[in-house]
Amino acid sequence: MTSTKADLRRSLSAARRARSSVDRRADADALAAGLPALLEGVDDPICLFVAVGGEPGGLPVLDAARALGRRVLLPVTVGAAPLDWAEFTGADSLAPGPHGLREPTGQRLGPHVLADAGLVVVPALAVDHRGVRLGRGGGHYDRSLPLAGPRTRLVALVGDDALVADDLPAEPHDVPVHAVWRPRHGVTWLAW
């Protein structure tokens, strides 16, 4: 793939923003319905995120995880440090955070909780067959994913067309994901 990360981010972000609110809601509903399959055999806690900027997911996914009795942790942005985490207890437990994010207001649990997480769902614009993830460029997950435990499943949540055949640009600090999760295609495990 000859495009730079910046070029790819621009074009993929524009396509994501162009999706209608009806399509984004249908994606969120499809992801919520597919959540039991993703969580099969996964121990708590599970780490999810609050979707922004047209990202797939959102409150329907978070509420579905809680309805399944799961302990859901959400990221809290802490400058240039690895992400902190706090428990999601419902939409009323969210407050505005940096970069247009909504973050949990509960007790911060520290970056180290990733070592014990059964699952970390990571936002991404695209993922390639090697598990290389193209994020939004803030580096928050790049600093956090190395803290995940050896049994933690790393899954990128992307749009239906965002599992790409071409190699994405990769850097030495990139931590590959084990799978992609897409609204209409469910989970695709990557063999790398």
Disulfide bonds with the S-S distance in Angstrom:
none
